[in-house]
Amino acid sequence: MEKTTQSHRTLGRSGIEVSALGFGCWAIGGEWQTLDGQPLGWGKVDDEESVRAIRRALDLGVTFFDTADTYGTGHSERILGRALGKRRDQVVLATKWGNVFDADTRTLTGADDSPAHARRALTASLRRLDTDHVDLYQLHLSDADPERAAELRDTCEEFVREGLIRGYAWSTDDPARAAVFAKGPHCTAVQHTLNVFHDAPELLALCEEFDLASIDRSPLAMGLLGGRRGTRPEPGDIRSAPPAWLPGFGDGSGADPAWLARVDALREVLTSGGRTLAQGALAWLWARSPRTVPIPGFRTVAQAEENAGAMAKGPLTTGQLADVDRILGR
């Protein structure tokens, strides 16, 4: 059963307790790209600052870290494993599989939804993370075939029996696909997009029905809800050449004025109680459902401190939730 306090949550039916806030480790993977040169990272990164930020987050009570094998083509996992070191047992580690990449050129080369690749990918992730198990293993192919996904769900159950993982999830915004994994005994969560601008009532209902956690990616709308204004993203940042699925950044020259206007309209509600804008966006997620675990990205100690500081301020009120809906015309 879900255990909820202001600072802690339980990952669905698993009984695994985590901090109410997780940290997403996409950005600390550094630069990587598609075969045709499309950036997939968040630009250059300082590995020493990443390590300091992870350790600072730990000191501030963050116990859930989410990464993927493909972030920086393995680099994010290596940095996370290095930063945690002997404190590995203090945290809940989540990673993802399904993509294929060339680490030498930092290039995404394809996808592989076979059970054999799942085992190869898990073995490689364990090595990079310097651990003997992953707490939450997530399928990273959002539009994988549901029949194949049922096979992968069974493969994950094998991993659980072998002690290689404790639970699993699908990272997808499709409730029907998420339901395929949800039928597995050790499925504990769904990872999906959820933020003030992008609600996901069907997925939250699915989490309620199957007793799953909602792991919330893009909780700050790729920086728009973190106070990012109209500056041009640096080359190598995915927001400098935004793909079709990434709203709010237009042609890559900076945040869209229309999106910034929506942020400004929400500012008073989100910054109530002494919160920063980012902290208010996280507070909205906690108020939205007792099952939510947002995973904002970070690259600096300052960002880690700001994000972790949101836990002490807790969720928005029911009235403030209604205010957000009214302002956005929902």
C-alpha positions in Angstrom: 0.0 0.0 0.0 1.2 3.5 -0.8 2.9 5.2 2.1 2.9 9.0 1.8 4.4 11.7 3.9 5.6 15.2 2.9 9.1 13.9 2.3 8.6 10.2 1.4 6.7 7.9 -0.9 6.4 4.2 -1.5 7.0 2.8 -5.0 3.5 1.4 -5.5 3.0 -2.2 -4.3 6.8 -2.9 -3.9 7.1 -1.6 -0.4 10.3 0.3 -1.5 10.4 3.7 0.2 11.9 6.7 -1.6 12.2 10.4 -1.1 9.1 12.2 -2.4 11.6 13.8 -4.9 13.9 11.9 -7.2 16.7 13.3 -9.3 16.7 12.7 -13.1 20.2 12.0 -14.4 19.7 12.7 -18.2 21.5 16.1 -18.1 24.6 14.9 -16.3 25.3 12.4 -19.1 26.6 15.2 -21.2 26.5 15.5 -24.9 25.3 12.7 -27.2 23.5 12.6 -30.6 21.5 10.8 -33.2 23.2 9.3 -36.3 22.4 12.5 -38.2 23.8 14.8 -35.5 20.7 15.8 -33.7 21.7 16.6 -30.1 20.1 14.4 -27.4 21.9 15.7 -24.3 21.7 19.0 -22.5 25.0 20.4 -23.6 28.4 20.2 -21.9 28.7 19.0 -18.3 31.3 19.2 -15.5 31.6 15.7 -14.1 33.1 16.9 -10.8 30.2 19.3 -10.3 27.8 16.4 -11.1 29.4 14.3 -8.5 29.2 17.1 -5.9 25.6 17.7 -6.8 24.6 14.0 -6.4 26.3 13.9 -3.0 24.7 17.1 -1.9 21.3 15.8 -2.9 22.0 12.7 -0.7 22.9 14.9 2.2 19.6 16.8 1.7 17.5 13.6 1.9 17.1 12.6 -1.8 17.2 8.8 -2.0 15.9 8.1 -5.5 18.0 8.6 -8.7 16.7 7.8 -12.2 19.0 7.4 -15.2 19.2 5.4 -18.4 21.9 3.4 -20.2 21.7 5.7 -23.2 22.1 9.0 -21.3 25.5 10.2 -22.6 25.8 6.6 -24.0 26.7 5.2 -20.6 28.3 8.3 -19.1 25.4 9.2 -16.7 25.4 5.7 -15.2 29.2 5.8 -14.6 29.0 9.2 -13.0 26.1 8.2 -10.8 27.9 5.0 -9.7 31.0 6.9 -8.9 29.2 9.6 -6.9 27.3 7.1 -4.8 30.2 4.9 -4.1 29.8 3.3 -0.6 26.5 5.1 -0.2 24.8 2.9 -2.8 22.8 1.1 -0.1 21.2 4.4 1.0 19.5 5.0 -2.4 17.0 3.5 -4.8 18.5 3.3 -8.2 16.4 3.3 -11.4 17.8 2.9 -14.9 16.3 2.1 -18.4 17.1 -0.1 -21.4 16.0 -0.6 -25.0 18.2 1.8 -26.9 21.4 0.8 -28.7 24.4 3.2 -28.9 28.0 3.6 -29.7 29.8 4.9 -26.6 33.0 5.8 -28.6 31.2 8.3 -30.8 28.4 9.1 -28.2 25.8 8.2 -30.8 22.4 6.6 -30.5 22.4 3.9 -33.2 19.0 2.2 -32.9 16.7 0.2 -30.6 16.5 -3.5 -29.6 13.3 -4.9 -27.9 14.6 -8.5 -27.6 14.8 -10.3 -24.3 18.4 -11.1 -25.1 19.3 -7.4 -25.4 17.5 -6.7 -22.1 19.9 -9.1 -20.3 22.9 -7.7 -22.1 21.9 -4.1 -21.3 21.2 -4.9 -17.6 24.6 -6.6 -17.3 26.3 -3.5 -18.8 24.3 -1.1 -16.6 25.2 -3.0 -13.4 28.9 -2.7 -14.4 28.7 1.0 -15.1 26.7 1.7 -11.9 29.1 -0.4 -9.9 26.3 -2.3 -8.2 24.9 -5.9 -8.1 21.3 -4.9 -8.6 19.0 -2.2 -9.9 16.0 -1.3 -7.8 13.7 -0.2 -10.7 14.4 -1.3 -14.3 12.4 0.5 -17.0 11.7 -0.2 -20.6 12.8 3.0 -22.5 11.0 2.3 -25.8 7.8 4.3 -25.3 6.1 2.8 -28.4 7.3 -0.8 -28.3 4.9 -3.5 -29.5 2.6 -4.5 -26.7 3.0 -8.3 -27.4 6.8 -8.0 -27.3 6.5 -5.9 -24.2 4.6 -8.8 -22.5 7.7 -11.0 -23.3 9.9 -8.3 -21.7 7.7 -8.1 -18.7 8.3 -11.9 -18.2 12.0 -11.3 -18.7 11.9 -8.7 -16.0 10.2 -11.2 -13.7 13.2 -13.6 -14.4 15.5 -10.7 -13.4 13.6 -10.3 -10.1 13.9 -14.0 -9.4 17.7 -13.8 -10.0 18.0 -10.8 -7.6 19.3 -8.5 -10.4 16.4 -6.1 -10.1 13.7 -5.4 -7.4 11.0 -4.1 -9.7 10.3 -2.8 -13.1 8.3 -0.2 -15.1 7.6 1.0 -18.6 8.6 4.6 -19.5 5.6 5.5 -21.8 2.8 8.0 -22.1 0.4 5.4 -23.4 -1.9 4.0 -20.7 -2.7 0.9 -22.8 1.0 0.1 -23.1 1.6 0.8 -19.4 -1.2 -1.6 -18.5 0.6 -4.4 -20.2 3.5 -4.1 -17.7 1.2 -3.3 -14.8 -0.1 -6.9 -15.0 3.3 -8.2 -13.9 3.6 -9.0 -10.2 6.7 -6.9 -9.7 5.7 -4.0 -11.8 5.9 -1.1 -9.4 5.6 2.1 -11.4 5.0 3.9 -14.7 7.3 6.7 -15.8 5.6 9.3 -17.8 5.4 13.0 -18.6 3.6 15.1 -16.0 3.9 18.7 -15.2 1.7 21.8 -14.7 1.2 22.2 -18.4 0.9 18.5 -19.2 -1.6 16.6 -17.0 -2.0 12.9 -17.4 -5.3 11.8 -15.7 -5.5 8.4 -17.5 -2.0 7.4 -16.3 -2.7 8.6 -12.8 -5.9 6.6 -12.8 -4.0 3.5 -14.0 -1.5 4.0 -11.1 -4.4 4.1 -8.7 -6.0 1.0 -10.2 -2.8 -1.2 -10.2 -1.2 0.4 -7.1 1.8 1.8 -8.9 4.0 4.9 -8.4 3.9 7.7 -11.0 7.5 8.6 -11.8 7.2 12.0 -13.4 9.6 13.0 -16.1 9.9 16.6 -17.4 8.4 17.9 -14.1 9.8 21.4 -14.9 8.9 21.3 -18.6 12.5 21.0 -19.8 13.4 24.1 -17.8 10.5 26.3 -18.6 9.1 25.9 -15.1 12.6 26.2 -13.6 12.8 29.9 -14.6 14.5 29.4 -17.9 13.8 32.5 -20.1 14.4 33.4 -23.7 18.2 32.7 -23.9 19.4 30.6 -26.8 20.4 27.1 -25.7 24.0 26.2 -26.4 24.9 23.9 -29.2 24.7 20.3 -28.1 21.6 21.0 -26.0 18.5 19.2 -27.3 16.6 22.4 -26.8 18.8 24.1 -29.5 17.3 21.9 -32.1 14.1 20.6 -30.5 12.5 17.5 -31.9 8.8 17.4 -32.6 7.9 15.9 -29.2 9.6 18.8 -27.3 7.1 21.7 -27.0 8.0 25.2 -25.8 11.3 25.8 -27.6 10.1 26.5 -31.2 13.0 26.8 -33.6 15.7 26.4 -30.9 16.4 30.2 -30.5 14.9 30.1 -27.0 11.7 29.5 -25.1 8.5 30.4 -27.0 7.0 33.7 -25.8 3.5 32.1 -25.5 4.9 29.5 -23.1 6.7 32.1 -21.1 3.4 34.1 -20.8 1.8 31.0 -19.3 4.6 30.6 -16.9 4.2 34.3 -15.9 0.5 33.8 -15.4 1.1 30.9 -12.9 4.0 32.6 -11.1 2.0 34.0 -8.2 0.4 30.7 -7.4 3.5 28.6 -7.8 5.8 30.9 -5.8 3.4 31.0 -2.8 4.8 30.1 0.6 8.3 31.3 -0.2 8.8 28.8 -3.0 10.9 29.3 -6.1 9.1 28.8 -9.4 10.7 25.3 -9.7 9.7 24.4 -6.2 6.1 25.4 -6.9 6.0 23.3 -10.1 7.2 20.3 -7.9 4.6 21.2 -5.3 1.9 21.0 -7.9 2.9 17.4 -8.7 2.8 16.3 -5.1 -0.7 17.9 -4.8 -1.9 16.2 -8.0 -1.6 12.7 -6.6 -0.1 10.9 -3.6 1.6 8.5 -6.0 3.8 11.1 -7.8 7.6 11.1 -7.6 8.9 13.9 -9.8 12.5 13.5 -11.1 13.8 17.0 -12.2 17.1 17.2 -13.9 20.2 19.0 -12.5 23.7 19.9 -13.5 24.9 21.9 -10.5 25.0 21.9 -6.7 22.8 25.0 -6.7 20.1 23.2 -8.8 20.3 20.2 -6.5 19.8 22.4 -3.4 16.9 24.3 -4.9 15.1 21.1 -6.0 15.7 19.3 -2.8 14.5 22.3 -0.9 11.0 21.8 -2.3 10.4 18.8 0.0 10.4 20.9 3.1 7.6 23.2 1.7 5.3 20.3 0.7 2.5 20.2 -1.8 0.2 23.0 -3.0 -3.2 23.2 -1.5 -6.4 21.9 -3.1 -7.4 25.6 -3.7 -4.1 26.3 -5.4 -4.5 23.3 -7.6 -7.9 24.7 -8.7 -6.3 28.1 -9.3 -3.8 26.6 -11.7 -6.6 24.9 -13.6 -8.5 28.1 -13.8 -5.5 30.2 -15.0 -4.7 27.6 -17.7 -8.4 27.3 -18.7 -8.8 23.6 -17.8 
